[in-house]
Amino acid sequence: MMNEKRKILVLQFIFLTAHLFLIFTMLSPYIGIAIHFNSNEEVVVTNVYDNDGWARYTNLSPGDVILEVDDKEISSIKNYKYNNCFVHGSSIKIKRNNEMKYIQAPTNSLKDTFQEIIIPSIFSLTVFVLTLFIYQQNSKVAFYLIGFLLSVSLSFFASTESGRGDIVSNILICVFFPLGSLFLTLFIHRLLLEKGIIKNKWLTFFKINSVICLFVIFLKLATLLQSNLLDVISTGLMLSYFCLNICFSIMLLLYFYVATKGSHHEVFFKWLILIHVCAFIPFIFLHAVPFIFNLPYLQDDVAAFTLFIIPIGYSYIVLTNRLIDINFILKQIPYYTFLTFIPTLVLTILVISDRFYTENGVVYFIILFLAILIINIVTLFLKEKLDFQLKDSFLYKQSYLSKNLNEFSQKLPSVMKENDLENLLLNQITEILDPQILLLIRLNKETLEFQSIDYKSNSQSMLTDFIKKKLKNTTTDTLIGNPNYLGIELYQTDSYVTYLWVSQKRNNTTFNMHEKMWLINIVKYVRLVHENLNIVQNIIKSIEKRDTTNHQSSNTLSRFLLQLGEQERIRLASDLHDSALQDQTIWYQKLDKVIQNSSSTLQEEELATLNKIKNGLLDVIKQLRETCSELRPNFMLNTDFTASLEEFCKKKQMKVSYNLKYEFHNFSDYSNNYNLTISIYRVLQELLNNAEKHAKASVVSVEMWEENDYIFLDYKDNGVGMNNSIEKYSEHHIGLIGIKERIHILNGDIEFISEVNKGLQILITIPR
């Protein structure tokens, strides 16, 4: 481990030493002229560059003879020149037409020199400070990353002087320019290795890559002093090696980004890809590739300006605890580009147009201000309109969250307990936000004590004073949030308040605006369902406490309970039909097929046993169908009311031991009044079931008819009967109490006429 730190210290020492030397060199202003030695060994100006140096700001011209540079004799100019092209100095003495003249570097040129030092120095200083933080990690990943950052920084700093022919700058470029690309490949490989994404060390590949890097460096150094074709070839080879390593690194990141898509590594890979693409692609395609193929290209110091993205990007990754959700940003850009394209175009035309220009600055300012204000108002108005129509098509994340919210709302009706509601919510948050920490926090209203439940590990979690303070100061509709956490009040009961605390997403990204809105909306759904659950629980408690034999419940409560029971019957009938009944039918068919195919090979006893099992399955199927029919009498929806009741009595007669006499006169059409028909059906069903279980009757008669605005139902049996006083209080007559509840809901009347051992007669009157 110490070896890595020593290597980093060596790199940092070289980095600082080289920068001090370069800064000292750059403090001497660059003249920006081309020179040659004439036959008299005089230094003659052959060209004054129009894009670099301070000579372009003076009257220096080709043909002038340079006698002194910074008050030094011409004999010492060889200390400044390289390839007979470039020299440094802040003043020169020239001979023009046998006249001696002094030319001093103008003030604006000194300002250019200062800027040439400041901008690269800011870059290098940022990189060096960043390496101090990375240095603490003490690993190979840290060493390779620091090597890459320092190499890029040194190459960028030396690029200006290298282009001017400074020998030290050229040596630094020759060494650290290809070395930086090698460090990048080593860094990315080692990073993938430590994260467990790859298993192999790729030793052979990196040995070959290192050998190629050394070959490129030595070849370029060997040809550094030669202004010939070999120098051009070695420069092209160095650029090619650099480009191939950079492209390989980016492709490697792209490959593993796709391979790990959906994991918590996704956003980290996307950030690395974005940093390297934005930093290197302009340099590769605007300088390196055109240079290699002998096409017009940008100067290296200009094309390399995008390298500023590297220290900025890596500083953000290293220093921040949470990464901005790059997916959210990248998906927002096309949409907002679409929205702002036309306004930007109009503003541009407005600013450059002569039509609105006036020499009166105040009037021109007012015109532009009003025009821009109107354009912004129209743009914002159109944005509100387009958000409803186009935003989901542009922003997949928002569309996905909206779809998820809709799916969540469809699951809520099946929730019947508070624990189920909380688990559903926490599962949904885990799926969408994937947090490292997910807490349900309860505040006891009496003791003001907090209790937290860590959902991710199902263990008690210690609450910090910071979280407690934040929760105590929150209100029902307030979302506590910053890039690192979200908190919100979930709901309240009489004894406690429940809060939700979400912290530290596993992919280390911040919570974006759409995720916050999604959380607020899903909590609103949960609050509504929790309130309904509380209402149901309170109703159940009130039912459990009341005296069912003496206390007549309200119509609203009774109707709610009976409708709830009816819905549960329908659900149970559907479950039985779709699962148990279908499975039994399939097994019956398979067994029947086995018996048919194997009847000739089976013994008689085995065949008889299988047939017995088959018949038993058939009986079970019939019983399930009858049960489903009783739970959900669909036949009542397909025929008229009278025919439905007659069909029910026919089927009932086949099951009971008593003689059932029934007569139903023609009724009006009640197909649109399901509550009435199902209530009468359930009353009749309960009467006949009660006769079978308790009455011990041999004859049961049922008659039903309409008269005026009422429906009349008369029931009579010759069973054991009962005492009228007992009927009102005994818990053994719960079925009859249920009948009374249904008739009461329909605003009807019911009368019991009975004596012990003299049968039972029930007279029911229901308004239509």
C-alpha positions in Angstrom: 0.0 0.0 0.0 2.8 2.4 0.8 4.3 1.8 -2.7 1.2 3.3 -4.2 1.5 6.4 -2.1 5.2 6.8 -3.0 4.3 6.6 -6.6 1.7 9.2 -6.2 4.2 11.5 -4.4 6.6 11.1 -7.2 4.0 12.0 -9.8 3.0 15.1 -7.7 6.6 16.2 -7.4 7.2 15.9 -11.2 3.9 17.7 -11.7 4.8 20.7 -9.4 8.4 20.9 -10.7 7.3 20.9 -14.3 4.7 23.6 -13.7 7.1 25.9 -11.9 9.5 25.7 -14.8 6.7 26.2 -17.4 5.4 29.2 -15.5 8.9 30.7 -15.3 9.2 30.2 -19.1 5.8 31.7 -19.8 6.4 34.8 -17.8 8.7 35.9 -20.6 6.2 37.1 -23.3 6.1 35.2 -26.6 7.1 37.4 -29.5 5.3 35.4 -32.3 7.7 35.7 -35.2 9.5 33.3 -37.6 13.2 33.9 -38.2 16.1 32.6 -40.2 19.9 33.3 -40.3 21.1 35.0 -43.5 24.5 34.7 -45.0 25.9 37.3 -42.6 24.6 35.2 -39.6 22.1 37.9 -38.9 18.7 36.9 -37.5 16.1 38.1 -40.0 12.3 38.1 -39.4 10.5 36.1 -42.0 7.0 36.2 -40.7 4.9 37.9 -38.0 2.1 35.6 -36.8 -1.3 37.1 -36.8 -2.8 34.8 -34.2 -0.2 34.5 -31.5 2.5 36.6 -29.8 2.8 40.3 -29.2 4.6 41.2 -32.4 1.3 41.4 -34.2 0.4 44.4 -32.1 3.5 46.3 -33.3 5.0 47.6 -36.6 7.6 44.7 -36.7 7.6 43.3 -40.2 9.4 40.7 -42.3 13.0 41.7 -43.3 13.8 43.4 -39.9 17.1 42.2 -38.4 17.0 41.4 -34.7 20.0 42.6 -32.8 19.0 42.1 -29.2 16.3 40.3 -27.2 15.7 41.7 -23.7 18.9 43.6 -24.0 20.9 40.5 -24.8 23.2 40.3 -27.7 22.2 38.3 -30.7 24.8 35.7 -30.0 22.6 34.5 -27.1 19.4 34.2 -29.1 20.2 30.5 -29.7 19.1 30.0 -26.1 15.6 31.1 -27.0 15.1 29.7 -30.5 14.1 26.3 -31.7 13.8 25.2 -35.4 14.7 28.8 -36.3 11.1 29.8 -35.7 10.2 31.1 -32.3 11.7 33.3 -29.6 10.6 34.8 -26.2 11.2 38.2 -24.9 9.5 41.4 -23.7 11.6 43.7 -25.9 13.7 43.5 -29.0 16.2 45.8 -30.8 16.0 45.7 -34.6 17.8 47.1 -37.6 15.6 48.4 -40.4 17.1 50.3 -43.3 20.3 50.8 -41.3 18.3 52.4 -38.5 18.2 51.0 -35.0 14.8 50.7 -33.2 13.6 49.4 -29.9 10.2 47.6 -29.9 8.6 46.9 -26.5 5.9 44.4 -25.9 2.6 46.3 -25.6 0.4 46.2 -22.5 -2.4 44.2 -24.1 0.1 41.5 -25.1 1.2 41.2 -21.4 -2.4 40.8 -20.6 -2.6 37.9 -23.1 0.4 36.3 -21.5 -1.1 36.6 -18.0 -4.3 34.9 -19.3 -2.3 32.2 -20.9 -0.8 31.4 -17.4 -4.0 31.9 -15.4 -6.4 29.6 -17.2 -4.0 26.6 -17.4 -3.0 27.3 -13.8 -6.6 27.2 -12.6 -7.0 23.8 -14.4 -3.8 22.4 -12.8 -4.6 23.8 -9.4 -8.0 22.1 -9.5 -6.5 18.9 -10.5 -3.8 19.0 -7.8 -6.3 19.8 -5.0 -8.4 16.9 -6.3 -5.5 14.5 -6.2 -4.9 15.4 -2.5 -8.4 14.1 -1.7 -7.9 11.0 -3.9 -4.5 10.4 -2.3 -6.2 9.5 1.0 -7.8 6.4 -0.5 -4.3 4.7 -0.9 -5.1 2.2 -3.6 -4.2 1.3 -7.2 -7.4 2.9 -8.4 -6.3 6.2 -6.7 -2.8 5.9 -8.2 -4.1 5.3 -11.8 -6.7 8.1 -11.5 -4.1 10.6 -10.1 -1.7 9.5 -12.8 -4.4 10.2 -15.5 -5.4 13.5 -14.0 -1.9 14.8 -13.5 -0.8 13.7 -17.0 -3.8 15.4 -18.7 -3.2 18.5 -16.6 0.5 18.7 -17.4 -0.1 18.1 -21.1 -2.7 20.8 -21.2 -0.5 23.3 -19.4 2.5 22.5 -21.7 0.4 22.6 -24.9 0.7 26.3 -25.5 4.5 26.4 -25.1 4.9 23.1 -26.9 3.2 24.7 -30.0 5.7 27.5 -29.7 8.6 25.1 -29.9 9.8 25.1 -26.3 11.9 22.0 -25.9 11.0 21.2 -22.2 7.3 21.6 -23.0 7.7 19.3 -26.0 9.4 16.7 -23.8 6.6 16.9 -21.3 4.0 16.4 -24.1 5.9 13.5 -25.6 6.0 11.7 -22.2 2.7 12.6 -20.4 0.3 12.8 -23.4 0.4 9.1 -24.3 1.0 8.1 -20.6 -2.2 9.9 -19.6 -4.3 7.7 -22.0 -2.6 4.6 -20.6 -3.4 5.6 -17.0 -7.0 6.1 -18.0 -7.4 2.5 -19.3 -5.6 1.2 -16.2 -7.9 3.3 -14.0 -11.1 2.2 -15.6 -10.1 -1.5 -15.6 -9.0 -1.4 -11.9 -12.2 0.4 -11.0 -14.3 -2.3 -12.7 -12.2 -4.9 -10.9 -12.7 -3.5 -7.5 -16.4 -3.1 -8.0 -16.6 -6.8 -8.8 -18.0 -6.1 -12.3 -15.1 -7.9 -14.0 -13.0 -10.8 -12.6 -9.9 -10.9 -14.9 -6.9 -8.6 -14.6 -6.2 -8.5 -18.4 -2.5 -8.6 -17.6 -1.4 -9.5 -21.2 -3.4 -6.7 -22.7 -2.0 -4.0 -20.4 1.6 -5.3 -20.8 1.3 -5.0 -24.5 -0.4 -1.6 -24.1 2.5 -0.4 -21.8 5.1 -1.6 -24.3 3.4 0.3 -27.1 3.2 3.4 -24.9 7.0 3.3 -24.2 7.7 2.7 -27.9 5.6 5.8 -28.8 7.3 7.9 -26.2 10.8 7.0 -27.1 10.1 7.3 -30.8 8.7 10.8 -30.4 11.6 11.8 -28.1 14.1 10.5 -30.6 12.5 12.6 -33.4 11.9 15.6 -31.4 14.8 17.6 -32.7 14.3 16.5 -36.3 12.0 18.7 -38.5 11.3 16.0 -41.1 8.8 13.4 -42.2 9.7 11.0 -39.4 8.7 13.7 -36.8 5.3 14.0 -38.5 4.9 10.3 -38.5 5.8 9.9 -34.8 3.4 12.7 -33.9 0.6 11.0 -35.9 1.5 7.7 -34.1 1.3 9.4 -30.7 -2.0 11.0 -31.5 -3.3 7.6 -32.9 -2.2 5.8 -29.7 -3.9 8.4 -27.5 -7.2 8.3 -29.5 -7.3 4.5 -29.5 -6.8 4.4 -25.7 -9.5 7.0 -25.1 -12.0 5.4 -27.4 -11.2 2.0 -25.9 -11.9 3.4 -22.4 -15.2 5.0 -23.5 -16.3 1.8 -25.3 -15.4 -0.2 -22.2 -17.5 2.1 -20.0 -20.4 1.9 -22.6 -20.3 -1.9 -22.6 -20.4 -2.3 -18.9 -23.0 0.4 -18.6 -25.3 -1.6 -20.9 -24.3 -4.8 -19.0 -25.2 -3.4 -15.6 -28.2 -1.3 -16.7 -30.8 -1.2 -14.0 -28.3 -1.7 -11.2 -27.1 0.9 -8.8 -23.9 1.2 -10.9 -25.8 2.7 -13.9 -25.8 6.3 -13.0 -22.1 6.2 -12.0 -21.1 4.7 -15.4 -23.2 7.3 -17.2 -21.4 10.1 -15.4 -18.0 8.6 -16.3 -19.1 8.2 -20.0 -20.4 11.7 -20.1 -17.2 13.2 -18.6 -14.8 11.5 -21.0 -17.0 11.9 -24.1 -17.4 15.7 -23.5 -13.8 16.1 -22.5 -12.0 14.1 -25.3 -14.3 13.8 -28.3 -13.8 17.5 -29.4 -10.0 17.1 -29.1 -10.1 13.8 -31.0 -12.3 15.0 -33.9 -11.2 18.6 -34.1 -7.5 18.2 -33.7 -6.1 14.6 -33.6 -8.0 12.9 -36.4 -7.7 15.8 -38.9 -4.0 16.0 -38.1 -3.5 12.3 -38.7 -5.3 12.5 -42.1 -3.7 15.8 -43.1 -6.9 17.8 -42.9 -7.5 21.3 -41.5 -7.5 21.1 -37.7 -7.7 23.3 -34.6 -4.6 24.0 -32.6 -4.1 21.6 -29.8 -4.3 24.2 -27.0 -7.6 25.4 -28.4 -9.1 21.9 -29.0 -8.0 20.8 -25.6 -10.0 23.4 -23.8 -12.8 21.0 -23.2 -10.4 19.1 -20.9 -11.6 21.4 -18.2 -14.6 19.0 -17.9 -12.2 16.4 -16.4 -11.3 18.1 -13.1 -14.8 19.5 -12.8 -16.5 16.2 -13.4 -14.1 14.2 -11.2 -14.2 16.8 -8.4 -18.0 16.5 -8.4 -17.8 12.7 -8.2 -15.1 12.5 -5.6 -16.3 15.4 -3.3 -20.0 15.0 -3.4 -21.9 12.4 -1.5 -24.8 12.2 -4.0 -24.7 12.4 -7.8 -27.3 14.4 -9.6 -29.6 12.0 -11.5 -28.0 12.3 -14.9 -30.9 10.3 -16.5 -33.3 12.9 -15.3 -31.2 15.7 -16.8 -30.6 14.0 -20.1 -34.2 13.3 -20.6 -35.2 16.9 -19.7 -32.8 18.4 -22.3 -34.6 17.4 -25.5 -38.0 18.5 -24.1 -36.8 21.9 -23.0 -34.7 22.3 -26.2 -38.0 21.7 -28.1 -39.8 24.3 -26.0 -37.1 27.0 -26.2 -36.0 26.6 -29.8 -38.5 29.0 -31.4 -38.3 31.7 -28.6 -34.5 31.6 -28.8 -34.6 31.9 -32.6 -37.0 34.9 -32.4 -34.8 36.6 -29.7 -31.7 36.1 -31.8 -33.3 37.6 -34.9 -34.6 40.4 -32.8 -31.2 41.3 -31.3 -29.3 41.2 -34.6 -32.0 42.9 -36.7 -31.6 46.5 -37.7 -35.3 47.1 -37.9 -35.6 47.6 -34.1 -32.3 49.3 -33.6 -32.2 52.9 -32.5 -29.3 55.1 -31.5 -31.2 56.1 -28.4 -30.0 53.5 -25.9 -33.0 53.9 -23.5 -35.6 53.4 -26.3 -33.7 50.4 -27.7 -33.5 48.9 -24.2 -37.3 49.4 -23.6 -38.1 47.8 -27.0 -35.9 44.7 -26.3 -37.2 44.4 -22.7 -40.9 44.5 -23.8 -40.2 42.1 -26.7 -38.4 39.6 -24.5 -41.0 39.9 -21.8 -43.8 39.1 -24.3 -41.9 36.1 -25.7 -41.3 34.7 -22.2 -44.9 35.1 -21.2 -46.1 33.3 -24.4 -43.5 30.6 -23.9 -44.5 29.9 -20.4 -48.2 29.8 -21.4 -47.5 27.4 -24.2 -45.4 25.3 -21.8 -48.4 24.7 -19.6 -50.4 23.6 -22.6 -47.7 21.3 -24.0 -46.9 19.7 -20.6 -50.3 17.9 -20.8 -49.8 16.7 -24.3 -46.1 16.1 -25.0 -44.2 15.9 -21.7 -44.8 12.1 -21.1 -43.7 11.4 -24.7 -40.4 13.2 -24.1 -39.8 12.3 -20.5 -39.9 8.5 -20.0 -39.2 8.8 -16.3 -42.2 10.9 -15.6 -44.4 8.6 -17.7 -43.0 5.5 -15.9 -43.7 7.1 -12.5 -47.3 8.0 -13.6 -47.8 4.5 -14.8 -46.5 3.1 -11.5 -48.7 5.4 -9.5 -51.7 4.2 -11.5 -50.7 0.5 -10.8 -50.3 1.3 -7.1 -53.8 2.8 -6.9 -55.2 -0.4 -8.5 -53.7 -2.5 -5.7 -55.1 -0.4 -2.9 -58.7 -1.8 -2.9 -57.4 -5.2 -1.9 -55.7 -3.8 1.2 -57.6 -4.5 4.4 -55.0 -3.9 7.2 -52.7 -1.1 8.1 -49.7 -3.4 8.0 -50.6 -4.5 4.5 -50.9 -0.9 3.5 -47.5 0.0 4.9 -45.8 -3.0 3.3 -47.3 -2.2 -0.1 -46.1 1.4 0.2 -42.6 0.4 1.3 -42.2 -2.2 -1.4 -43.2 0.5 -4.0 -40.7 3.0 -2.7 -38.0 0.3 -2.7 -38.8 -0.5 -6.3 -38.8 3.1 -7.6 -36.3 4.9 -5.4 -34.1 1.9 -4.3 -32.9 3.6 -1.1 -30.3 2.3 1.3 -32.3 3.5 4.3 -36.1 3.3 4.5 -37.7 4.1 7.9 -41.2 4.1 9.3 -41.0 6.4 12.3 -43.8 6.5 14.9 -44.2 9.4 17.4 -46.2 8.5 20.5 -48.5 11.5 21.1 -48.6 10.9 24.9 -45.0 10.2 25.7 -43.5 12.2 22.7 -41.1 9.3 22.2 -39.9 8.2 18.7 -39.7 4.6 17.5 -38.2 3.7 14.2 -38.5 0.5 12.1 -35.8 -0.1 9.5 -37.7 -1.6 6.7 -34.6 -2.7 4.7 -33.2 -4.9 7.5 -36.2 -5.2 9.8 -34.2 -4.0 12.8 -34.5 -1.1 15.2 -32.6 2.0 14.0 -31.2 4.8 16.1 -32.8 8.1 15.3 -30.6 11.1 15.1 -31.6 14.4 16.8 -31.5 15.9 13.4 -34.2 13.6 12.1 -36.3 14.1 15.2 -36.1 17.9 15.0 -37.0 17.8 11.3 -40.1 15.5 11.9 -41.4 17.6 14.8 -41.3 20.7 12.7 -43.1 19.2 9.7 -46.8 19.5 8.9 -49.1 17.1 7.1 -48.5 18.3 3.6 -44.8 19.3 3.9 -42.1 17.3 2.3 -38.8 17.4 4.1 -36.2 17.1 1.5 -32.7 17.8 0.2 -30.5 15.8 -2.2 -29.7 13.2 0.5 -33.1 12.5 2.1 -36.8 12.8 2.0 -39.3 12.8 4.9 -43.0 13.2 5.1 -45.9 12.6 7.6 -47.7 9.5 6.5 -50.9 9.6 8.7 -52.1 10.0 12.3 -54.2 7.9 14.7 -55.5 8.7 18.2 -52.3 7.5 19.8 -49.4 8.1 17.4 -48.2 9.8 14.3 -46.4 7.8 11.5 -43.7 9.4 9.4 -41.8 8.1 6.3 -38.1 8.7 6.0 -36.2 7.9 2.8 -32.5 8.4 2.7 -29.4 7.5 0.6 -30.4 6.1 -2.8 -28.2 3.1 -3.6 -27.0 4.6 -6.9 -25.9 7.7 -5.0 -28.1 10.1 -7.1 -30.1 12.9 -5.8 -33.9 12.9 -5.7 -35.2 14.7 -8.8 -38.4 16.8 -9.0 -40.5 14.0 -10.5 -39.5 11.5 -7.8 -40.5 14.0 -5.1 -43.9 14.6 -6.7 -44.4 10.9 -7.1 -43.7 10.4 -3.4 -46.1 13.2 -2.4 -48.9 11.7 -4.6 -48.4 8.1 -3.4 -48.5 9.3 0.2 -51.8 11.1 -0.5 -53.3 7.8 -1.8 -52.0 6.0 1.3 -53.6 8.6 3.6 -56.9 8.2 2.0 -56.9 4.4 2.2 -55.7 4.6 5.8 -58.6 6.9 6.7 -61.0 4.5 5.1 -59.5 1.6 7.0 -59.9 3.5 10.2 -63.6 4.1 9.4 -64.1 0.4 8.7 -62.3 -0.6 11.9 -64.4 1.8 14.0 -67.6 0.4 12.4 -66.4 -3.2 13.2 -65.7 -2.1 16.8 -69.1 -0.5 17.2 -70.7 -3.7 15.8 -68.8 -5.9 18.2 -69.8 -3.7 21.2 -73.5 -3.4 20.4 -76.2 -5.8 21.5 -77.2 -7.6 18.3 -80.4 -9.0 19.7 -81.9 -5.8 21.2 -80.4 -2.9 19.3 -81.7 -2.1 15.8 -78.8 -0.7 13.7 -79.2 2.2 11.3 -80.1 1.6 7.7 -76.9 3.1 6.5 -74.7 0.9 8.7 -76.7 -2.2 7.9 -76.7 -1.5 4.1 -73.0 -1.0 4.2 -72.4 -4.3 6.0 -74.7 -6.3 3.7 -73.2 -4.8 0.6 -69.7 -5.5 2.0 -70.8 -9.1 2.6 -72.3 -9.4 -0.9 -69.1 -8.1 -2.5 -67.2 -10.7 -0.5 -69.5 -13.5 -1.7 -68.9 -12.3 -5.3 -65.2 -12.3 -4.7 -65.2 -15.7 -3.1 -67.4 -17.1 -5.9 -65.0 -15.7 -8.5 -62.0 -17.2 -6.7 -63.6 -20.6 -6.4 -64.7 -20.6 -10.1 -61.3 -19.4 -11.5 -59.1 -21.5 -9.3 -60.5 -24.5 -7.5 -63.3 -25.3 -9.9 -61.1 -25.0 -13.0 -58.3 -27.1 -11.4 -60.8 -29.8 -10.4 -62.2 -29.8 -14.0 -58.8 -30.2 -15.5 -57.9 -33.0 -13.2 -61.2 -34.7 -13.9 -60.6 -34.5 -17.6 -57.0 -35.9 -17.2 -58.2 -38.7 -15.0 -61.0 -39.6 -17.5 -58.5 -39.7 -20.3 -56.1 -41.9 -18.3 -59.0 -44.3 -17.6 -60.0 -44.5 -21.3 -56.4 -45.1 -22.5 -55.6 -47.6 -19.8 -58.9 -49.5 -19.4 -57.6 -52.5 -21.3 -54.5 -52.9 -19.2 -55.9 -52.2 -15.7 -57.3 -54.8 -13.4 -61.1 -54.5 -12.6 -60.4 -53.4 -9.0 -58.0 -50.7 -10.1 -60.4 -49.6 -12.8 -63.3 -49.5 -10.4 -61.2 -47.4 -7.9 -60.3 -44.9 -10.6 -63.9 -44.6 -11.7 -64.9 -44.1 -8.1 -62.3 -41.3 -7.8 -63.6 -39.8 -11.1 -67.1 -39.8 -9.9 -66.0 -38.3 -6.6 -64.3 -35.5 -8.5 -67.4 -34.9 -10.5 -69.5 -34.6 -7.3 -66.9 -32.1 -6.0 -67.2 -30.1 -9.2 -71.0 -30.1 -9.0 -70.8 -28.9 -5.4 -68.4 -26.2 -6.2 -70.6 -25.0 -9.1 -73.6 -25.0 -6.8 -71.7 -23.1 -4.1 -70.6 -20.5 -6.7 -74.2 -20.2 -7.9 -75.4 -19.6 -4.4 -72.7 -17.2 -3.6 -73.3 -15.3 -6.9 -76.7 -16.1 -8.4 -75.8 -15.0 -12.0 -79.0 -16.7 -13.3 -81.0 -13.9 -11.7 -79.4 -11.5 -14.2 -80.3 -13.6 -17.3 -84.0 -14.3 -16.7 -87.0 -12.5 -15.3 -87.4 -12.3 -11.5 -90.3 -14.8 -11.2 -88.5 -17.4 -13.4 -85.3 -17.0 -11.3 -87.1 -17.7 -8.0 -88.9 -20.7 -9.5 -85.6 -22.1 -10.8 -84.0 -21.6 -7.4 -86.9 -23.5 -5.6 -86.7 -26.4 -8.1 -83.0 -26.9 -7.3 -83.7 -26.5 -3.6 -86.4 -29.2 -3.7 -83.8 -31.7 -4.9 -81.6 -31.1 -1.9 -84.0 -30.8 1.0 -86.0 -33.5 2.9 -89.3 -31.6 3.2 -92.0 -31.1 0.5 -91.6 -27.5 -0.9 -94.7 -25.8 -2.2 -94.1 -22.5 -3.9 -96.1 -20.0 -5.9 -94.7 -16.8 -7.4 -97.1 -14.6 -9.3 -95.8 -12.5 -12.2 -93.8 -9.5 -11.1 -92.7 -6.3 -12.6 -89.3 -5.9 -14.2 -86.7 -5.5 -11.4 -83.6 -5.9 -13.5 -82.4 -2.4 -12.7 -82.9 -2.9 -8.9 -80.2 -5.4 -8.0 -80.3 -4.6 -4.3 -84.0 -5.4 -4.1 -83.8 -8.7 -6.1 -80.6 -9.9 -4.3 -82.2 -9.1 -0.9 -85.4 -11.0 -1.6 -83.3 -13.9 -3.0 -81.1 -14.0 0.2 -84.2 -13.8 2.4 -85.8 -16.7 0.6 -82.5 -18.6 0.7 -82.2 -18.1 4.4 -85.8 -19.2 5.1 -85.5 -22.4 3.2 -82.1 -23.2 4.8 -83.5 -22.5 8.2 -86.4 -24.9 7.6 -83.9 -27.7 6.7 -81.6 -27.1 9.6 -83.9 -26.2 12.5 -87.7 -26.5 11.7 -87.9 -30.3 11.3 -90.8 -29.6 9.0 -92.3 -32.0 6.4 -94.1 -29.4 4.4 -92.9 -25.8 3.6 -94.9 -23.4 1.5 -93.8 -20.1 0.0 -96.1 -17.6 -1.7 -95.1 -14.3 -3.2 -97.1 -11.6 -5.0 -97.4 -7.9 -5.8 -100.3 -5.7 -4.8 -100.6 -1.9 -5.1 -97.1 -0.6 -4.2 -96.0 -3.6 -2.1 -94.4 -7.0 -2.5 -95.8 -9.7 -0.1 -93.9 -12.8 0.9 -95.6 -15.5 3.0 -93.7 -18.3 4.5 -95.2 -21.2 6.4 -94.0 -24.6 7.7 -95.4 -27.4 10.0 -92.2 -27.7 12.0 -91.3 -27.4 15.7 -92.1 -23.7 15.8 -90.8 -21.4 18.6 -91.8 -19.0 21.3 -92.3 -15.5 20.0 -90.6 -14.0 23.0 -87.5 -16.2 22.5 -87.3 -15.1 18.8 -86.5 -11.5 19.9 -83.6 -12.4 22.2 -82.1 -15.8 21.6 -78.7 -16.0 19.9 -79.8 -19.3 18.3 -82.0 -17.4 15.8 -79.2 -15.4 14.2 -80.5 -16.4 10.7 -83.9 -14.9 11.4 -82.2 -11.7 12.8 -80.3 -11.5 9.5 -83.6 -11.7 7.6 -85.0 -8.9 9.8 -82.0 -6.7 9.0 -82.5 -7.1 5.3 -86.2 -6.3 5.5 -85.4 -3.3 7.7 -82.9 -2.0 5.0 -85.7 -2.2 2.4 -88.0 -0.3 4.7 -90.3 -3.3 4.9 -92.1 -5.0 7.8 -91.8 -8.6 9.0 -94.1 -10.5 11.4 -93.5 -13.8 13.1 -96.5 -16.1 14.0 -95.5 -19.2 15.9 -96.0 -21.4 18.9 -94.0 -24.3 20.1 -94.7 -27.5 18.1 -97.3 -25.6 15.9 -95.1 -24.5 13.1 -93.9 -21.1 12.0 -95.5 -18.4 9.7 -93.6 -15.3 8.6 -95.4 -12.4 6.9 -93.1 -10.0 5.0 -94.2 -6.7 3.3 -91.7 -4.8 1.2 -92.5 -1.5 -0.6 -91.7 -1.6 -4.3 
